[in-house]
Amino acid sequence: MLDQITHLFRLRTILEEGSLRRASEKLNVTQPALSRSLAQLEAYFGQQLVKRHARGVVATPFGAKVLSVSNRIERYWEIAEQELRSDVSDEKTVFRIAGGPVWRSGVLAGVLAELQNRHPNILIEFTAISVAKSLDDLHEGRLDVVFTGVSFDSGPSRRLSRVKLTDVANHVMAREDHPLLRDGQPFEMERLLDYPWIVYSELPAYREITQHMISQHLGAAPSVRFVCQSLLSVLTLLQQSDCLCVLPHLAVEFVNSPRIVPIDLPLQRNTAEVGLMFRSELGDWAPLQTLVALSREKFGLAEEPN
């Protein structure tokens, strides 16, 4: 089995470099040895893995599939090796987690701090989610866990497990001492048009919600004065101005002094499931189990039965 893993790792380098010569230089392995690895894999699987052309090699469709699987195997081996060597090595196991902007706004700060406290031998990499490639990164081991706050579709793959944490809905948000919310003043929906609006543009859906859903409710378009890609900038503007903005409630949970609060405008409450996804083969990894348990606790969910 270890020989096959070696051959798979060599295949990955060959395809990444696009050339046996460059792969040979990178791995410090002779080209004939790499050719033998390729031949043994192709004989084992009974299918061609690479196509040769004038400038080197490219993966066949089946070779691309084998490469994807080998990337996951390598990540799993990485984790297992670091765990097994933890008594004789100070090297930390990297735990690769990605989240959308709402998750990065502070929702997971306490969860991740406690996770590191319980597993001091892990190094947590918490990065931004890439909508276009996050599932590929998850499938192929470049990420271990993805928190998503926009859509939650794991697709048909049987290799991914998902844990629903909550539902999110959008609200019109303002600072807690906004003129619209001051005591003693009657609230009329039309007054929402008297104030400047922010469009949160990092997630394209919010431009549509702000410009069209608000118009449907109020009969006129809001006066958009800011288009901001940064959620932090949006929250700071809300705190320091009379602006209004459409955001999910999770985005403002940890904003204080002043707080950001919802205004009771009856938007269509299209809720979305949010939570986390991970590769199923990592389900028995202790840090991942802890992350799932802490996340469920964060959202007031009971422990899952064993």
Secondary structure, DSSP 8 states (H G I E B T S, - for coil): -HHHHHHHHHHHHHHHHTSHHHHHHHHT--HHHHHHHHHHHHHHHTS--EEEETTEEEE-HHHHHHHHHHHHHHHHHHHHHHHHTTTT----EEEEEEE-HHIIIIITHHHHHHHHHH-TTEEEEEEE--TTTHHHHHHTTS-SEEEESS----TT-SSEEEEEEEEE-EEEEEETT-GGG-TTS---GGGGGGSEEEEE-SSTHHHHIIIIIHHHHHSS--EEEEEES-HHHHHHHHHHSS-EEEEEGGGGTT--SS-EEEE--------EEEEEEEEGGGTT-HHHHHHHHHHHHHTT------
